[in-house]
């Protein structure tokens, strides 16, 4: 009888040790998975939800996250305003849920900030460009290169017409915080 009790006790200890090892392995795998997540993986599940973005240059945006790219976010601020935000210029994001989504999708993972800006070039909408130094430029985007965007600066609210254009400016992509347009 004593032998049976001893074996039962040893068996229980072995099972408890196995459960503890399994739990430690699960915890370690979870830490590794979280360590592999990028910011877009963390933000993607919040598409359709309200977010608060604090950006370089003192810009704060509040609105609904509409879409994400590998290096940009699209935020609908309401009142007919949308902003394409350079992800590297984002300092903090509030309003996110607890979930992450590492599945980028084949197309979405390739559509970078330059692609989003090229859409604004095709659209020819007047925009307000926010720069990392806190300044803004009312303009129309003319061309997007590998590391720059060329803009025609004109009065806010005006369309790009020869008589309205004050100057052409070449902006580095690294200087952009956000490009806001009225829809």
Buried (B, 14 or more C-beta within 10 A) or exposed (E): EEEEEEEEEEEEEEEEEEEEEEEEEEEEEEEEEEEEEEBBBBBBBBBEEBBBBEBBBEBEBEBBBBBBBBBBBBBBBEEEBBBBBBBBBBEEBEBBEEEBBEEBEEEBEEBBBBBBBBBBBEEEBBBBBBBBEEEBBBBBBBBBEEEBBBBBBBEEEEEBEEEBBEEEBEBEBEBBBBBBBEE
